[in-house]
Amino acid sequence: MALKIKVYSDYVCPFCFLAEKPLEEAINGKDVEVEWMPYELRPYPNETLLPEGDYLRNTWKQSVYPMAERLGIPIVLPKVSPQPYTHLAFEGFQYAKEHQKGNEYNDRMLRAFFQEEQDIGNIDILTKLAGEVGLDENEYRQALETRKYKEQHQKALQHAYTEANITAVPTFVIGDTVLSGVRSKETIEQAIEEELKKQLSDDQFFEGMACGIDGC
């Protein structure tokens, strides 16, 4: 049985984008199943961040750009101001998951924002991006305009906030192991190997168990 990995992330979190590469390298060739989980850092009506503000520019200069350079990942602080709310993009993610395109959609949203500076809070842009990963643009737009997946998305957020107790993104839940923040390929691999060993041990515990004529 494949090991489950849940990745909690937000489309306006640069570290969530940078975390993709080490994760992909770590899971390559392994029996794992990755599920991306929605998490809104600044849900409506909270104010979102301004790219021209000192706080965001300093964070990028001190942390984001140096990490991206080490990882060899092109990234830019998007000029979209203020930063977009991500609830519509995430409602679209629920549609994409339903059509087996969740992972492709997730990656496209992150690249669109952090490499192409596209406004992922705009329905026209979201619809175009959905079409690029093979989704039906008319169905997708209608789903966003009617808020068809609003309740489903809110349930996913409730799970992240209150059940999984996620307080920062990215957060990786690898079996029973929880890792917060961007992690190296080696750290993720180690967590995967340990969880696979535990899984194997649990399977062996039940191997050969049977009932006899005198009972169980």
C-alpha positions in Angstrom: 0.0 0.0 0.0 1.4 3.4 -1.0 2.6 5.7 1.7 0.3 8.8 2.0 2.0 12.3 2.0 -0.2 15.3 2.6 1.3 18.7 1.7 -0.5 21.8 3.2 0.2 24.9 1.1 -1.1 28.3 -0.1 -0.6 29.6 -3.6 0.8 32.9 -2.4 3.5 31.2 -0.2 6.9 31.3 -2.0 8.3 28.6 0.3 5.4 26.3 -0.8 6.6 26.7 -4.4 10.3 26.2 -3.5 9.3 23.0 -1.5 8.0 21.3 -4.7 11.5 20.4 -6.1 13.0 18.6 -3.1 9.7 16.7 -2.6 9.6 15.6 -6.2 13.2 14.4 -6.0 12.6 12.6 -2.7 9.6 10.6 -3.9 11.0 9.6 -7.2 10.8 5.9 -7.6 9.1 5.3 -4.2 5.7 3.9 -3.5 4.1 7.1 -2.2 1.0 9.1 -3.0 1.1 12.9 -2.6 -2.1 14.8 -1.8 -2.0 18.7 -1.8 -4.1 20.2 0.9 -5.5 23.8 0.8 -4.5 26.3 3.4 -5.2 30.0 3.2 -2.7 32.2 5.1 -4.8 35.3 4.8 -8.4 34.4 4.0 -10.9 37.1 3.1 -11.6 39.7 4.6 -8.1 39.8 6.1 -5.8 42.2 4.4 -3.3 40.6 2.0 0.4 41.6 1.6 1.7 44.4 -0.5 4.7 43.5 -2.7 6.0 47.1 -2.5 6.0 47.0 1.3 9.3 46.8 3.2 8.2 43.6 5.1 7.7 41.5 2.0 10.7 42.9 0.1 13.0 42.3 3.1 11.7 38.7 3.5 12.4 37.9 -0.1 15.8 39.5 -0.1 16.9 37.8 3.1 15.3 34.4 2.7 13.3 33.6 -0.5 15.8 34.7 -3.1 18.9 33.0 -1.4 17.0 29.8 -1.0 15.7 29.8 -4.6 19.3 30.4 -5.8 20.6 27.4 -3.8 17.8 25.2 -5.2 18.2 26.5 -8.7 14.6 27.6 -9.0 13.7 30.8 -10.9 11.3 32.9 -8.8 10.2 36.5 -8.6 8.3 38.6 -6.1 5.0 39.1 -8.1 4.1 42.7 -8.6 0.3 41.9 -8.2 -0.8 44.4 -5.5 -2.3 43.7 -3.2 -1.6 40.0 -3.3 -4.6 38.0 -4.4 -7.0 36.0 -2.2 -6.7 32.4 -3.0 -10.1 31.0 -2.2 -11.2 31.0 -5.9 -8.0 29.3 -7.0 -8.6 26.7 -4.3 -12.2 26.2 -5.3 -10.9 25.5 -8.7 -8.4 23.0 -7.2 -11.4 21.0 -5.9 -12.7 20.9 -9.5 -9.3 19.9 -10.8 -9.0 17.1 -8.2 -12.4 15.8 -9.2 -11.1 15.5 -12.7 -7.8 13.9 -11.7 -5.7 17.0 -12.4 -5.1 18.2 -8.9 -1.3 18.0 -8.8 -0.9 19.5 -12.3 -3.3 22.3 -11.4 -1.5 23.0 -8.1 1.9 23.3 -9.8 0.5 25.5 -12.5 -1.0 28.0 -10.0 2.3 28.3 -8.2 4.3 28.8 -11.4 1.8 31.3 -12.7 2.1 33.4 -9.7 5.8 33.1 -8.7 7.4 32.9 -12.2 4.9 34.7 -14.5 3.4 37.2 -12.0 -0.1 36.4 -13.0 -3.1 37.4 -10.8 -4.4 34.1 -9.6 -7.3 35.9 -7.9 -8.8 36.8 -11.3 -11.4 34.4 -12.8 -10.3 35.1 -16.4 -6.7 34.2 -15.6 -7.6 31.2 -13.5 -9.8 29.9 -16.3 -7.0 30.2 -18.8 -4.6 28.4 -16.5 -7.1 25.6 -15.9 -7.4 25.1 -19.7 -3.6 24.9 -19.9 -3.6 21.7 -17.7 -6.4 20.1 -19.8 -9.5 21.1 -17.8 -12.7 22.2 -19.5 -12.6 26.0 -19.4 -16.4 26.5 -19.6 -17.1 24.0 -16.8 -14.3 25.4 -14.7 -15.5 29.1 -15.1 -19.1 28.1 -14.2 -17.9 26.2 -11.1 -16.1 29.4 -9.9 -18.9 31.8 -10.8 -21.5 29.7 -9.1 -19.2 29.0 -6.2 -20.0 25.3 -6.6 -17.0 24.1 -4.6 -17.2 26.8 -1.9 -18.5 24.4 0.8 -16.0 21.7 -0.1 -13.1 24.2 0.1 -14.3 25.5 3.5 -14.4 21.9 4.8 -10.8 21.5 3.6 -9.8 24.7 5.4 -11.6 23.6 8.6 -9.7 20.3 8.5 -6.4 22.1 8.1 -7.0 24.7 10.8 -8.7 22.7 13.5 -8.2 19.0 12.8 -4.7 18.8 11.4 -3.7 21.9 13.5 -1.6 23.4 10.7 -0.2 26.8 11.7 2.4 27.4 8.9 3.0 26.3 5.3 4.4 24.3 3.7 3.7 21.5 6.1 4.4 17.8 5.1 2.5 15.0 6.8 4.3 11.9 5.9 2.5 9.0 7.5 2.8 9.9 11.2 5.7 12.3 10.7 5.0 16.1 10.5 7.6 18.4 8.9 7.1 22.1 8.7 8.9 24.4 6.3 11.0 23.8 3.2 12.9 20.5 3.7 15.8 19.0 1.9 15.5 16.0 -0.4 17.5 14.0 2.2 15.3 14.9 5.1 12.1 14.0 3.2 13.7 10.8 2.0 14.6 9.8 5.6 11.1 10.5 6.8 9.7 8.4 4.0 12.0 5.5 4.7 11.2 5.5 8.4 7.5 5.5 7.7 7.8 2.8 5.1 9.7 0.7 7.6 6.9 1.2 10.2 4.3 0.3 7.6 6.2 -2.9 6.8 6.5 -3.7 10.6 2.8 -3.3 11.1 2.0 -5.6 8.1 4.4 -8.3 9.5 2.7 -8.1 12.9 -0.5 -9.5 11.4 1.2 -12.0 9.1 0.3 -15.7 9.9 -2.4 -14.9 12.5 -5.2 -17.5 12.5 -7.9 -19.2 14.6 -7.8 -22.8 15.6 -10.4 -25.3 16.8 -10.0 -24.1 20.4 -10.7 -20.5 19.5 -8.7 -17.4 18.7 
